[in-house]
Amino acid sequence: MLITFKSKAATEVTMYKEHARRILDLLHKDIERGIITPAELPQAIQKIEAAVAESKAHPITDEVSRDVNAHHNADGDDHEHEAPEPVSFATRAFPVLEMLHAAHKMQREVMWGV
């Protein structure tokens, strides 16, 4: 399922629901539909930027490393699959964070699910 963030301050941002969930959980917002008002934007930006900084400080856990290695054994036999390249939270959050900055600058709301 996809979620599309909309604002009159920026172009639409569409992402998978499971990736949007982490952002919206930080903001205590419903995944199905919601709004971030201009008054809420500074705090929303601050929370997401803090989570991005935290994710950069701890880019990959041992659990994720074990999972990746389980699919690519020591013999190099990976059944002709490319090694996965994880996409960081910072990379996934960037378009939404840019939208929030633009909305804050123009004092516009950000909505989804409408």
C-alpha positions as protocol buffer text, in pm:
chain_id: "A"
residue {
  index: 1
  type: MET
  ca { x: 0 y: 0 z: 0 }
}
residue {
  index: 2
  type: LEU
  ca { x: 121 y: 349 z: -80 }
}
residue {
  index: 3
  type: ILE
  ca { x: 92 y: 674 z: 113 }
}
residue {
  index: 4
  type: THR
  ca { x: 105 y: 1008 z: -69 }
}
residue {
  index: 5
  type: PHE
  ca { x: 205 y: 1318 z: 124 }
}
residue {
  index: 6
  type: LYS
  ca { x: 62 y: 1639 z: -21 }
}
residue {
  index: 7
  type: SER
  ca { x: 126 y: 2006 z: 42 }
}
residue {
  index: 8
  type: LYS
  ca { x: 71 y: 2324 z: -154 }
}
residue {
  index: 9
  type: ALA
  ca { x: 433 y: 2407 z: -72 }
}
residue {
  index: 10
  type: ALA
  ca { x: 594 y: 2112 z: -253 }
}
residue {
  index: 11
  type: THR
  ca { x: 537 y: 1831 z: -499 }
}
residue {
  index: 12
  type: GLU
  ca { x: 371 y: 1512 z: -377 }
}
residue {
  index: 13
  type: VAL
  ca { x: 581 y: 1245 z: -207 }
}
residue {
  index: 14
  type: THR
  ca { x: 469 y: 883 z: -240 }
}
residue {
  index: 15
  type: MET
  ca { x: 617 y: 602 z: -35 }
}
residue {
  index: 16
  type: TYR
  ca { x: 530 y: 256 z: 85 }
}
residue {
  index: 17
  type: LYS
  ca { x: 306 y: 250 z: 389 }
}
residue {
  index: 18
  type: GLU
  ca { x: 555 y: 53 z: 598 }
}
residue {
  index: 19
  type: HIS
  ca { x: 822 y: 318 z: 536 }
}
residue {
  index: 20
  type: ALA
  ca { x: 586 y: 608 z: 606 }
}
residue {
  index: 21
  type: ARG
  ca { x: 477 y: 439 z: 929 }
}
residue {
  index: 22
  type: ARG
  ca { x: 811 y: 505 z: 1100 }
}
residue {
  index: 23
  type: ILE
  ca { x: 792 y: 875 z: 1017 }
}
residue {
  index: 24
  type: LEU
  ca { x: 429 y: 909 z: 1123 }
}
residue {
  index: 25
  type: ASP
  ca { x: 485 y: 708 z: 1442 }
}
residue {
  index: 26
  type: LEU
  ca { x: 752 y: 960 z: 1541 }
}
residue {
  index: 27
  type: LEU
  ca { x: 491 y: 1233 z: 1503 }
}
residue {
  index: 28
  type: HIS
  ca { x: 214 y: 1031 z: 1675 }
}
residue {
  index: 29
  type: LYS
  ca { x: 2 y: 1054 z: 1359 }
}
residue {
  index: 30
  type: ASP
  ca { x: -239 y: 802 z: 1207 }
}
residue {
  index: 31
  type: ILE
  ca { x: -99 y: 615 z: 908 }
}
residue {
  index: 32
  type: GLU
  ca { x: -428 y: 611 z: 717 }
}
residue {
  index: 33
  type: ARG
  ca { x: -492 y: 983 z: 698 }
}
residue {
  index: 34
  type: GLY
  ca { x: -388 y: 1299 z: 871 }
}
residue {
  index: 35
  type: ILE
  ca { x: -251 y: 1649 z: 867 }
}
residue {
  index: 36
  type: ILE
  ca { x: 48 y: 1831 z: 1005 }
}
residue {
  index: 37
  type: THR
  ca { x: -55 y: 2189 z: 1064 }
}
residue {
  index: 38
  type: PRO
  ca { x: 181 y: 2485 z: 1020 }
}
residue {
  index: 39
  type: ALA
  ca { x: 196 y: 2516 z: 1400 }
}
residue {
  index: 40
  type: GLU
  ca { x: 309 y: 2151 z: 1430 }
}
residue {
  index: 41
  type: LEU
  ca { x: 577 y: 2173 z: 1161 }
}
residue {
  index: 42
  type: PRO
  ca { x: 873 y: 2297 z: 1371 }
}
residue {
  index: 43
  type: GLN
  ca { x: 835 y: 2013 z: 1622 }
}
residue {
  index: 44
  type: ALA
  ca { x: 774 y: 1757 z: 1344 }
}
residue {
  index: 45
  type: ILE
  ca { x: 1091 y: 1867 z: 1164 }
}
residue {
  index: 46
  type: GLN
  ca { x: 1289 y: 1851 z: 1487 }
}
residue {
  index: 47
  type: LYS
  ca { x: 1168 y: 1497 z: 1568 }
}
residue {
  index: 48
  type: ILE
  ca { x: 1243 y: 1362 z: 1221 }
}
residue {
  index: 49
  type: GLU
  ca { x: 1585 y: 1529 z: 1207 }
}
residue {
  index: 50
  type: ALA
  ca { x: 1670 y: 1377 z: 1547 }
}
residue {
  index: 51
  type: ALA
  ca { x: 1565 y: 1031 z: 1423 }
}
residue {
  index: 52
  type: VAL
  ca { x: 1771 y: 1079 z: 1106 }
}
residue {
  index: 53
  type: ALA
  ca { x: 2077 y: 1175 z: 1314 }
}
residue {
  index: 54
  type: GLU
  ca { x: 2024 y: 870 z: 1536 }
}
residue {
  index: 55
  type: SER
  ca { x: 1992 y: 641 z: 1234 }
}
residue {
  index: 56
  type: LYS
  ca { x: 2317 y: 778 z: 1091 }
}
residue {
  index: 57
  type: ALA
  ca { x: 2494 y: 713 z: 1422 }
}
residue {
  index: 58
  type: HIS
  ca { x: 2378 y: 347 z: 1413 }
}
residue {
  index: 59
  type: PRO
  ca { x: 2349 y: 265 z: 1042 }
}
residue {
  index: 60
  type: ILE
  ca { x: 2320 y: -113 z: 1058 }
}
residue {
  index: 61
  type: THR
  ca { x: 2267 y: -355 z: 1341 }
}
residue {
  index: 62
  type: ASP
  ca { x: 2420 y: -699 z: 1390 }
}
residue {
  index: 63
  type: GLU
  ca { x: 2079 y: -853 z: 1333 }
}
residue {
  index: 64
  type: VAL
  ca { x: 2053 y: -696 z: 987 }
}
residue {
  index: 65
  type: SER
  ca { x: 2413 y: -798 z: 908 }
}
residue {
  index: 66
  type: ARG
  ca { x: 2336 y: -1159 z: 1004 }
}
residue {
  index: 67
  type: ASP
  ca { x: 2025 y: -1157 z: 786 }
}
residue {
  index: 68
  type: VAL
  ca { x: 2218 y: -1027 z: 485 }
}
residue {
  index: 69
  type: ASN
  ca { x: 2499 y: -1279 z: 537 }
}
residue {
  index: 70
  type: ALA
  ca { x: 2248 y: -1564 z: 568 }
}
residue {
  index: 71
  type: HIS
  ca { x: 2147 y: -1501 z: 208 }
}
residue {
  index: 72
  type: HIS
  ca { x: 2504 y: -1470 z: 79 }
}
residue {
  index: 73
  type: ASN
  ca { x: 2722 y: -1749 z: 212 }
}
residue {
  index: 74
  type: ALA
  ca { x: 3100 y: -1759 z: 250 }
}
residue {
  index: 75
  type: ASP
  ca { x: 3145 y: -1958 z: -73 }
}
residue {
  index: 76
  type: GLY
  ca { x: 3014 y: -1665 z: -270 }
}
residue {
  index: 77
  type: ASP
  ca { x: 2724 y: -1876 z: -398 }
}
residue {
  index: 78
  type: ASP
  ca { x: 2433 y: -1637 z: -386 }
}
residue {
  index: 79
  type: HIS
  ca { x: 2229 y: -1802 z: -659 }
}
residue {
  index: 80
  type: GLU
  ca { x: 2314 y: -1513 z: -891 }
}
residue {
  index: 81
  type: HIS
  ca { x: 2142 y: -1251 z: -678 }
}
residue {
  index: 82
  type: GLU
  ca { x: 2297 y: -913 z: -618 }
}
residue {
  index: 83
  type: ALA
  ca { x: 2392 y: -833 z: -262 }
}
residue {
  index: 84
  type: PRO
  ca { x: 2119 y: -623 z: -102 }
}
residue {
  index: 85
  type: GLU
  ca { x: 2191 y: -259 z: -45 }
}
residue {
  index: 86
  type: PRO
  ca { x: 1989 y: -138 z: 250 }
}
residue {
  index: 87
  type: VAL
  ca { x: 1818 y: 198 z: 220 }
}
residue {
  index: 88
  type: SER
  ca { x: 1868 y: 402 z: 534 }
}
residue {
  index: 89
  type: PHE
  ca { x: 1596 y: 578 z: 727 }
}
residue {
  index: 90
  type: ALA
  ca { x: 1769 y: 908 z: 645 }
}
residue {
  index: 91
  type: THR
  ca { x: 1735 y: 839 z: 273 }
}
residue {
  index: 92
  type: ARG
  ca { x: 1372 y: 734 z: 302 }
}
residue {
  index: 93
  type: ALA
  ca { x: 1279 y: 1032 z: 521 }
}
residue {
  index: 94
  type: PHE
  ca { x: 1460 y: 1294 z: 310 }
}
residue {
  index: 95
  type: PRO
  ca { x: 1175 y: 1374 z: 63 }
}
residue {
  index: 96
  type: VAL
  ca { x: 920 y: 1408 z: 344 }
}
residue {
  index: 97
  type: LEU
  ca { x: 1159 y: 1620 z: 549 }
}
residue {
  index: 98
  type: GLU
  ca { x: 1217 y: 1848 z: 250 }
}
residue {
  index: 99
  type: MET
  ca { x: 840 y: 1882 z: 210 }
}
residue {
  index: 100
  type: LEU
  ca { x: 804 y: 1972 z: 579 }
}
residue {
  index: 101
  type: HIS
  ca { x: 1074 y: 2240 z: 546 }
}
residue {
  index: 102
  type: ALA
  ca { x: 903 y: 2388 z: 239 }
}
residue {
  index: 103
  type: ALA
  ca { x: 562 y: 2378 z: 410 }
}
residue {
  index: 104
  type: HIS
  ca { x: 707 y: 2547 z: 718 }
}
residue {
  index: 105
  type: LYS
  ca { x: 864 y: 2820 z: 506 }
}
residue {
  index: 106
  type: MET
  ca { x: 532 y: 2886 z: 328 }
}
residue {
  index: 107
  type: GLN
  ca { x: 315 y: 2818 z: 637 }
}
residue {
  index: 108
  type: ARG
  ca { x: 118 y: 2540 z: 463 }
}
residue {
  index: 109
  type: GLU
  ca { x: -7 y: 2210 z: 598 }
}
residue {
  index: 110
  type: VAL
  ca { x: 107 y: 1862 z: 496 }
}
residue {
  index: 111
  type: MET
  ca { x: -165 y: 1600 z: 444 }
}
residue {
  index: 112
  type: TRP
  ca { x: -191 y: 1233 z: 350 }
}
residue {
  index: 113
  type: GLY
  ca { x: -471 y: 987 z: 291 }
}
residue {
  index: 114
  type: VAL
  ca { x: -710 y: 1250 z: 157 }
}
